[in-house]
Amino acid sequence: MLKDLTIEKMALFVFFTNIFRYLLIAGTAYVIFYVVLKKKIISSKIQVKFPQNKDYFREIGYSLLTFLVFTLVGVFLYNPYIRPYTQTYYDVNQYGYTYFFISFFVTLFLHDTYFYWTHRLMHHPKLFRMFHNVHHQSTNPSPWASFSFQPSEAFVEAGIFIVFAFLMPFHIYVLMAFLLFMTTYNVYGHLGWEIYPKSFAKSIFGKWLNTSISHNLHHQFFRGNYGLYFMFWDRIMGTMTKNYEETFESIPRP
């Protein structure tokens, strides 16, 4: 178990687990959409053009730096000197299975809230180049762009794990499930294709869930649609792209 590892082994475990998860999920999406089905579904791409190879290499390179930062934060939180002061726990029975499952959805709400406000803040003209410029070099994002952050932004993104560690009891398996879901939805947001049906944006659930088209518009125009999983903060704060629903319905599906 993670708590039994030495600091050195923990660092290697966290770093290579992050890379494996990224390569597996982003790599699978890339192979399916950008290689195997590329010619068949090109007409339904959100932006019909494709990134250049140099874009893919930049995105992968910065993603590796991001995972190094995530590893540093993970080792800081879960080393034997700091871990006892966190609320991370390892026995499901300590809080029960109901809390165990509910806490996963609480993490999504907390992360989306954290992401919206930090993301929006990093778009401030005085902070953008310092924190968020690298990610927006992917104006036509691919799955590889999902973690393409300059180190300063990577530390901001990793801050959510510090929030989790000290704010609420957090089972280690919930953390693993959260990381898997976060990576998958982040890759979907940068996929370049929309997989939800055209009617989704106006449905009861679709009005509140973020989509690949929504985040793609953010990359194209550098403003609006700041959420990660949900749209409620964008809708409440009036930061939704005005033509979002029309664009969502107009783009073909693969």
N, C-alpha and C positions, 0 to 999 in steps of 0.2 A: 504494500500500500504506500501511497505517496508520502505519508507522514513518517514512514520508516526509512526513507532514502536519505543518504548523505546529501549535503548541499550540492556537491559536484554532480552526483548522479541525478538529483532532482533537476538541476539546470539542463542537463542533457536530455532527460526525459521530457521536460516541458517544451524545450526548443524543437526537438525532432517530432514530438506529437503535434505541435502546431503546424510544422511544415508538412507532415504526412496528411493531416486533415485538409490543409489548403490544396496540396497537390491532388489529393483524391477527389475533392468536391469541385474545385475550380478546373482541375485538369479534365475530369469527366465531362463537365459542361462544355469546355473548350473543344474536346475531341468530337463530341456529338454535334454541336452546333456550328463550329468553325472548320471542321474537317469532313466528317462523314456526311452530314446533311447540308453542307454549305450551299451547293448548287441548287438543291431542291427547294430550300427555304429562303434564299437570298431576297426574294421579293417581299417577304414579310419582316425583314430586319427593320428595327426601329429607325436606325440610320443606315441606309442601304450600303454606304461605303464601309470598308473594313479598316481597322487600324493597321499600321505598318509593323513589320517585325521589330523595329527599334522600340515601338510602343510596348509590345509584349515584354521585351527584355527589360525595359525600364520598370514596368509594373511588377514583374517578378523580383527584380533586384531590390526595389524598395519594400516589397512585401517581406522579403527575408530580413531586412533591417527591422521591420515592424515586429516580426516574431522574436528577434533578439531583444527588443525593448519589452515585449510581453513576458519574455523569460525572466528578465531582470526584475520586473515587478512581481512575477509569480514566486521567484525565489525569495524576494524580500518578504512577501506575505506568509509564505509557508515554510520558512526556515525555523528551526527549533526555538529561536529567540523571540520571534514575533508571533508565530502561530498561536501560542497559548492566549494571546490577547485578542485574537480574532474570534468571531462567532461561528467559524466553520466547525461542523460536527460530522461524525462518521457513523454513528449508530442511528438508523432510521427510527427506532423505538423511542429515542430521546424526546422527539416532538410528535411522533405518530405519522402514519401514512397520509392522513388528510393534509396536514401541514406540508409534508414532503412534496405532494403533487401541486398544491396551491402555490407553494413558494416558487415553483418554476415559472408560473404565469406572472407572479409578482416581479420576478427578475426581468421579464420582458417589458413590463410597464416601466419599471425603474430605468432600465437601459434606454428605452425609447425616449423617455423624458430627459435623461442625461444627455443622450446623443443630440436631440433636437436643439437644446439650449447651447451646448458647447459648439455644435456644428454651426449654428446661426452666429454665435459670437466670433468664431474663426473666420466668418465672411466679412467681418468689419474691416474696412480698408487698411487700418493700422495693424491688423493682425494677420491678414490673409497670406501675405508672402512669407511671414514668419512660421505659419503653422499649416496652411491648407493649399499652398500653391502646387505642390507636387501632385496631390490627388487630382487636381483639376487640369493637369496637363493631359489627362485622359478625357478629352472632350467627347470622344466616341468610345466609351469604356467597353472593355472585354471582361470576362470572368476573372482574369488575372489582376484587374484593377481593384478588386474588392478589399485588399489590404495594402494598397500602394500609398503609403503615407511617409512623409518626411519624419525623422525621429521625433521632432518636437510634437507633431500631431499624434504620433504613436503613443507617446507618454500620456497625452490627453485622453486618447481612446482607452488606454489601459487603466485610467483612473476609475472606471466603473467597477473594476475588480476590488479596488480599495474600498469603494462605497459598499459593495456587497459584503466584504469581509468584516466590516465593523458596524454595519447598520442593522443586519438581520441574521438570525441563525440560517446557515447555508450549508446543506449537505454536499459533500464532495461529488456525489453522483448527479445532483442537480446542476452543479457547476459543469460537469462533463456534458450533460444534455443541453445546457445553455450554449456551450461553446459549439456544439454540433449544429444546433438550430441557427445560432447567430451566423456561423460561416455559410450555411446553406442559403439563408435568406439574403445575406450580403452578396453572395455570388449571383443569386437570382436578380437582385437589384441592378447588377452590372452586366447582366447576361447579353443584352443587345437585342433580345427578342421578348415578346410578351406571351406568357403561357396562360394567363387568365382569359376567359371568353370576353367578347366585346360588351356583353351586358353586365359584367361584373362591377364596373365602376359606379353604376347607379343602384346596385343592389344594397340590401340592408347592411351586409358585412363589407361589401366592396368599397363603400364610401369611407370606411375607416381603416382599411388595410392598404399599406403602401404597395406599389407595383413597380415593375421594371420600367414601364413607360414614365411613371412619375419621376423616378430617380434619373432616368436618361435625360429628361427635360432639364433637370437640375444641372447635369453635366454640360448640356448644350448652352444654357443661358446663364449659369452661375448664380442663380437666385431662385428663391421659392423652393417648396418641396424639401424641407430640411429633415423630415422624419426618417426613421429607419424601418420599423415594422408597421407603424400605424400612421394615420393621417390626422388624428384628432387635434394635436397641437398645431399643425398647419392650418386646419380649419378654424380652430378657436382664435388663433393669432392672425388670421387673414393672410397667410403666406403661401397659400396654394397657387400654383400657376393657373392663370385665368382660363386658358384654353385646354386644361388638362382633360376633362371628360370628353370633349370633342376629339382631341387627339387620340385618346384611348380607343374610341369607337372607330376612328378612321383607319388605323393601322391594321393591316391583315394579320392573321395568326398563322403560325407555321403548321 
